[in-house]
Amino acid sequence: MVCFTLCGCDRRDETSSTSKASTASAPSPAKPQPREAIELLFSYGSEKQKWVEDVTATFNAEAHTIGNGKTIHVTTVASGSGESKDDLLAGRVKAHLWSPASSVFVKLGNAESMVKGSPLVGPTKELVLSPVVIAMWKPMAEALGWPNKPVGWSDVIAMAKDPSGWAKYGRPEFGRFKFGHTHPEYSNSGLISILAEAYAGAGKVRDLSVDDVNSPKVADYVGDVERAVVHYGRSTGFFGRRLFEDGPTYLSAAVLYENMVIESYAQPMTVPLVAIYPKEGTIWSDHPVGIVQRDWVTDEHKQAAQAYIDFLRAPAQQKKALGYGFRPAEGELGAPLDAAHGVDPLEPKTILDLPSPEVTNATIELWRRNKKHSNVVLVFDRSGSMQEQQKMIHAKAGAIELVKMLGSEDELALEPFSSSVVSLPGAKMSDGRADTIDRINGLVPDGQTLLYEAVQTAYRKVSADTRSDRIRAIVVLTDGEDNGKRVTLEQLLKEISGGREGGTDVRIFTIGYGQSARLDDLKKIAKQARGEFYEGKPENIRNVFRDIATFF
Amino acid sequence: MQCPRCSEVNKDGTRFCKKCGAPLTDEAMAQDPIAAAASRRSRRRWIVLVVLIAGALVIAMRRRSAPTANENQPASPAPTVPNVSTDDVVKLGIAYGTEKQEWLTWAAKEFAATAEGRNIQIDLRPMGSLEAAQAIVHDDKDIHVWSPASALYKDVFLRDWADRHGGERSAANPIAKESPLALTPMVFVMWQERYDAFHSKYQELSFPTIGNAMSEKSGWDAIAGKPDWMFFKFSHTNPNQSNSGLMALVLMGYDYHGKHAGLDGRDLTDAKFQAWMQTIERGLTGAASGLVSSTGYLMTSMIQRGWSTYDVIFVYEASAIERLQQANGRWGPLRVVYPKYNMWNENPYYVLNVPWSDARHRKAAETFLQFLLSDRVQQQAMQHGFRPANLNVPTNGPESPLVKYADTGLQANVPGVFCEPPKAEVIENLLLTWQRSQTR
């Protein structure tokens, strides 16, 4: 799914730190275009968003032309690598150029496309590179022996499995070891994390086979690591920003790209981050760009696309990439790729050998079976106003998307509210998915909006579930303001800020659906509970729910 | 025989001087630009003489004959050397291996600005060597000249052409003329730091020692007590898609059997050879996810990813020369080592004699060839890391990369034994053997 229209909100997953009218995933702002223009659509992995938007603005302003005199205009769309691949394969997004974060996705995409007889993209070239690293707070990294001792996946994994956490390394004040990586089906760094886990579980650094991946030893290993994961997420940018904003108590470490570690130094942080280059090996995110091989890409498009690619790889743009913390495909290295920014340009010393698409897919399946499972309460507004403008119909469709995307071990409890709050028991998706969908479909809009009481009820219910190895979350959808007055916002905020330790925070996602919703209040709730706020409309509500689903 | 360029004594029948690469055989000499130019000059002198005499005779005869109604007609024009009509632009399609892309693209642009170049539209088509051979065999009418990286594919091409167009190999040779354009030998390129460690243990860098290094289960820990360098990482390009990859296999064959010519079926079916090759080929970086398909790309990859991905690669000397400075700036110095058994990649320019190519195409091809072999263009080739085919251009001047970067191990006089391209059947068997080694 591509986020064209999730606008105007503080959602931080893929946006740059300033909120603006056109967000990260909206197309670059329309400019008045010269009469004869050839339009290109560039779909790319959001990790390089800042650089792409910067240099594309320059490219468009410079009015480059193709042989017949037409001016080239590029519209860019940022999304997760996995998503952009699926959208392209399905023809949902008719891009002319594609650049996922890694050639792993190009291989997967081409393999899937070959079933229909032709590859998805032509030969690719790198735009920029950045190795996957374990981003960790400097004092924690030092506790592990960095930089004097090689540190790797095995150390992180051992910590993940150890309930005594940082106390083992003489730093009990850091608490438990909390870890995060993105959802491997949507994001490159997540995929690399699970490949690294599988390699570590199999005791190998190369030649990972399907048999290895399907062995009980590796399954157990991956399960153990994943238990230390706080939650998943849609993009590396999302994790990066959470790390930067919420500090060491939120996560001990996250699997990120080297460029994000460098980026963290652009803002004041009480504790600096450093990049650990795993001793067993890591993988390069090599940002390949290729011209899409589909019938909507004409020869003119190909010409224009090549001109744009040549521009991106030209010295001036490559130098800019370095400024954003990437290793340029062409050109020299230099600041900020240095120790002052927590990184080492002479690393990595070794890589994990990228496996074939078969093994990659087997690893994703393995992860689905052994990932951290979730316990979600869906607080769903069914007040009378939901009747208007088809809000209810679309909201139901969105909620059903979420239900469909949950794994079979995940649990969802539906909590519809209006003048009263109905707290239904949770259902495991393995046998309760159909019922849950029926229940959602059966909701009828009628009554008031006891919003805060509903959230409080959900919070207490989820907190009562003491299974510590689950992601616990509440998703709140409302179109209006609380008019119950039984619970105040202040009371609610106070209650939901408890229980920070143990990595089992109950996270709250709030969706402000429609004009009457009190967006500021919803933002406060999400922030307090370390969740996310979304501004939803009937047109995009399905995408909002799918975005939330990548968290689980 | 003695090399005309460097005076090295070579075995009779060797095609190129083993020290400096200058062409040696009659066939190669016939393509030698200096000799060709000399013979053209003498031929032209003859023609001019004939024309003058003929013209004089005609004028004399006309003066004797009675005046006719056509008295004022001009004398019939002197016969001229057949020339391309200035109204006709000949489109010349050149299928070529991408390792010379920058140089050729520059040359084509320069050529377009010349007087001769105005009537010839050079259509450059970068293609893999095998791909191009196949295209020509299947009558790709857009190709009039073929220039792969080396002569490895010539015999395969001739045989496939004969098979498809009937007749034996000797009849109707589809190659009208061939000439080397620019030469480069094969090299191992390795990070200096890792080379030093490797050298301490194995003393030499060769396919056999690389095979040994790859067999070490604990990798660099066993080789040099460097566990954080992990396993030994070697790679070359995909032999099915790239000349340098095929070269790697051929030279592995020659090295293993200790010969420099006549690599044959028996050598390939040798069980020990096959096992040895398999160890190396299955252990290459990229063996699982796919070997790189172009040599330039492999070299670029080495610069971008450094020693994390490749300790050593097998590429053209020209590829290494192009990237030496960049490598140093990113990771550290590189070391260039010539394999014990080597082969010249002479970038042969094959003017095709095929049904869709006529006299105009062949003339245009010849004209462009002479341009490519001219001093200035050959000097530019050196800037791209190649050794010139034109013997007038020296390789050991101070500006020559071979001299400037001698501290990396580059040498103007290449050490080692130079081998001959094997026959088509052997090339194919080698590729089949390789394919089998890749199945898991």
Interface residues (C-beta under 8 A of the other chain):
Chain A: K107 P123 E126 L129 P131 P150 V205 R206 D207 S209 K279 E280 G281 T282 W284 D286 R327 A329 E332 L333 P345 L346 E347 P348 K349 T350 I351 D353 L354 P355 S356
Chain B: D228 W229 M230 F231 K233 T285 A288 S289 G290 S293 Q304 R305 G306 W307 S308 T309 Q326 G329 R330 W331 G332 R440
